[in-house]
């Protein structure tokens, strides 16, 4: 079953209330270059879209242009969030047919979109909640993104003034699902997409005095695509997963982890751009040398920036989490640097979740 032909994450599509303003945020706070646009000026009448790139990461921000848009209700239900994860495949028709054969619900039958730059193929299936997985192939397309999208005029978003912060690729994408549904979605990824389970964390691994959750990580055959899946566990108070499910209106993408080759440089630049990150107490850093051993980075600098460290048998990793990027306490981002480690920061879970609970307490949702 692990022979399903997935090559990589091609792009992640967000559905937002105002794509132009969201593009401004991700450009100026996260360092993305805005490379393409679709909308009224490109003869797209129902929605506006902006394509953003940094390293190998592609985000697409889409907004409806009227209440008649078929997805307009999504904004009332979810607020801004991820609507689709697009997966690069060798053959869209084959991938779609195989997924449906294995039990997936088809959302968009395979279609070929064409313009003077060639042919772009896409088909979509339903995942958790109303999130979708799209199969895309752009092997025969030479344009900047897809038909309907054009390069931006310099006066709208000049590429020459973009300031990348060193984000290089997508490491993993995390889903939150309802209590009791995690194993169902692990099985879905195994049966439909040929994924295998990589790691499992239970409520003993991820818990605090007040709340807990469980998580399993699935990955495709090459290991290039990793999807942790979280569900809430019983606790004294409302967990961050329950808070997410309430404000998002159901299951969805909780956070996106972005790889950097120099986390100190990247986080410093993002902080200078007014990105807000979660913080842990100084006591975390006092105990760090005994827990992880020697590392290359300056411990004082890590403490200043709030960067966490964890290790496994293959090395160590550094990570930090933003606060939610919209008013609803839903979507956030992780910045991660790997120095050999393939883990997900198990040693940081308690400190991280206590930091999240402090934010929940401020919101009155703990």
N, C-alpha and C positions, 0 to 999 in steps of 0.2 A: 504493500500500500504506500510505501515511501517513495514511489517512482513518479509521483505527480509532478508535472514539469513546471516548477516555479523557479525563476532565475533570481529575482530580487524584488524589493519594494520599489516600484517605479515612482509613485508620488502619493501624497496624502491630501485628500480634498476636505476642506473645511466649509461648512455652511454658516455664514455669518450675517449679521444685520446690515453691515456697511463694509463691503469688501475694500473699497478705496481707503477708508480709514484704518481698517485692519492691516492692509498692506503697508501703510505708513508706520504702524506700530511694529510689525515684524521686521521691517527694513531698518528702522532707527533704533530699536531696542535689541533685536537679535542679529542684526547685521546681514540680513538677506538682501540680495539684489532683485528688484522687480524687473522681470525680463519680458513679460508678454501680457497682453490684455485682450479680453473679449467683451463686447457689449454693443451698445447702440451704434457706435462708430464703426464696428466691424460687422454690422448687419445681424447681430445676435439680439433678438428683441425681448426675450423673457428673463434674462439674467445678465449680470456682470461678473467677470472673473479676472483674477490677477494671478499670474504665475511667478513664484518666488524661488530663487535658487541660492544655495551656498554649499560649496563642496559638491558632494553627490546627493544632497538633499533637495527635493522639489516639493514645495507646498503649493496648493491651488486654493485660493480664497474665492468663494462664490456667494453672491447675494441675489435674491429675487428682485425683479424690477416692478413687480406688482403683486397684489394679493392673489392673482390668478395663477401664479407659479405653482406647479404641483407639489413643491416642497415647502411652501410658505408657512404652513402650520408648524413645521419643524422648529422655527425660531421661537414660537410661543411655548412649545413643549420643552425644548432643550436649551434655548439660548444659543450662543455661539458654540460650535463643537465640531468634531470630526464626523463627516457623513460617509466617507468612503476611503478604503485603503486599496490602492491600485497595485496589482502584482504583475510584473513583467513575465510573459510566457512566450514560448516559441510559436504556439499556434492557438489563437483565441478560441476558434470553433472547437478544437479538440479538447481544450481545457474545460470549456463551458459544458460541452456534452458529457464529459467524464464526471464533472462535479454533479450535474443534474442526475446522471445515472446512479451515482452513489447516494443520492437523496437530498441534494441541495435544492433550495427554492430559487428558481430563475427569476431575476428582476429585469434584466435587459438582455434580450437575445443578441448573439454576436452580430455586429454590424461594422461595415467598412465606411469610414469617413474620408472623403477625398478633397483635395484642393491641388493647386499647382505644385505643391511641395511633395505630393505623394499620397500614400494611403496609411491611415491610422486605424487600427482595429480595436474594438472594445466589446466586452460582454460582462454582465454583473450577476452576482448571486447574493442572497441575503445571509448576513451573519447575525451576531447577537443584537437584540433590540431591533432598531431600524438601520443599523450600520450595515454597509455593504462591502463586499470584496469585488473589485473589478479585475478582470483579466485584460491586459493590454499588450499590444505589440506595435512597435514603431520601427521595425526593421526596414520597412519600405517607406518611411516618412522622414523627410529631410528638414522639415520646418522646425521652428523654435519650440513648439509644444504639441499642438494638435490643430486640425482645421477649425477655423473660427477665431483663433488667437493670432494676434499680430504683435510685432515688436512695438514697444512703447515709444511715443515721441519723447524727445529729450526734456521738453518742458513739463511733462507729467511726473516722471521719476527718472532722473538722469543717472545712468549706470556709473558715470565717472565720480559721483559723489557717494556711492555706496561704501560702507565701511564694514567689511566682513570681520567677525570676531573669532574665526577659527573653527567653526562647526563644520564637520567633515562628512558625516554619514548618519543614517538612522541605525541605532543599536538594537532597540526593541520598542514595541508598542504594547501598552498595557490596557487590558479590558477590565471593567467592573461589571459583574453580573449578580443576579439576585442570590440570596441564601439558598443553598441546595442545588444550584444550577452549574456550579463550576465543573463538576465531573461530566455533566452533559456536554458542555462546550469543549472540554478536552477530548471527549469521544468524537464530537463533530469534526474537530480538526484532524483527528486520526483517520476517521472514516472518509471524509470528503476530500481532504487535501493531503493526506499521507503524512501528517506531522507525527512526531514522536515526543513523548514527555521527557523533558530535560531535567527539571528539578521540581521538588515539592516542598512547600513550607506550610506547616500547620499552625494552629493557634498557640502552640507552645513556642514557636519560633517568632511569631509576629503578634505580640500582645503587650499591653501595658496594664496598669492597675484598673483601667476603665474599659478598654475595648480590645478587640482582637479581630483578625481576619485570617483567611487561608488562601493560599496561592499555589498554582501549578504553572510551570513554564513549558510551552510546547514550541517545537521548532521544525522547520522543513528538513528534507534530506541532506541538503548541503550545509545546514546550520547558518545560512545567511539571513533567514527570516525567523525572528523569535517573538512570540506573543505570550507574555505572562497573563494569566487569567485569575482575577481575585473574586472572592465572595466574602460577605461578612460572617463573623462567628459570634456566638453569644458572649456578651460582656455586660458590665454594670451600666454603661452609658452607650450612646449612639456612636458607632464606629465611623471612620472617615468614608467607608464604602457605603454605609447606609445614608450618610449625609449626601454623598454623590448621587446615589440612586434617587433620593428625594428631589434634589434640585435639578438634576438632569432629566428626570421624568422616566427613568428606566435604565437599562444597561447601555453602556457606551465606552468610548475610549477615555480612560482616566488620565494617562500621561504618555508622552513620547520622549524616549531617551535618545539624546543626540551625542555622538562621539566627537571628541576633540583630541588633538595630539598634544595640547598644552593647556590643561584645565586652569592653571593659575592665570595665564594670559587671557584665556577666553572669559573666565568669570570676572576678572578685573575689568575687562572691556564692557561686559554686560552690566556690571554694577555702575560703571561710569555712564551707561545709557539708561540708568534708573530702573533696571530690572530688579524686582524684589525676590529675595531668596529666603528659605527657611533657615533658622539659626538653631544651634544646639549649645548647651552650656559649656563653659571653659573646662569643667570637670571631664568632659568627653576627651579633650585633647591632653589633659594631664594623664589619663589612663592609656592613651593611644600607643606610646612606645612599647609598653609591656604587652599590648594585645597584638600588634601587627609587626613589631620588630623594625629593623632599619628600612628607611625608604629614601628615595633620592630628593624628595621635595623638602623645603624648609617648613618645619612644623609650625613655626610662628606665623608664617604667611598663610598656611592652610587654616589656622585658627582665626586669623584676621578676616579671611574671606568666608569662613563657615563651611569649608570643603571637608567631606567625610572620607575615611579610608577603611578598606577591608581587604582581607587576604584569603587565598585558598592555596591548594597544593601547587598551583601553577604560577603564582605571583600575587600581585595586589592590584587593586583598582581604586580610583578616586571618583567621588560622585557628589553632586549637590542638586537640590530640587528648588525650582521656583515656587513662589506662591501662585495660586490660581491666577490665570491671565485675564479673567473677566470678572464681573461682579458676582456671578454665581460661583460657589465653591466647587467647581467641576474640573475642567481641563487645566493641567499644568505641565511643566517640562522638567526633564532631568538632563543635566550635563554630566558626561562620564568620560573618564580616561582610563584605559586598560593598560596595565603593565604586566601582561601575561595572564592575569586572572580572567576567568570566564564566568565568574560568579555574579550575583545580583545584589551583593551588599548585605548578606544575612546578619553579619556582625553589627550593622548599623541600624537594624530594624527598630530596636527598642528606642534608641535616641531619636531616630527620625519620627517615629509615631508619637512620641511624647511631644515633639516639636509641633506636629500637626494638631495634636489635641489642644495645645496652647492656643493655636489659631482658631480651632473650633470653639474653645471657651470664649474667646473674644467675640465670636459671631453668635454665641448663645445657642449653638447646635450640638454641643457635646452631650 
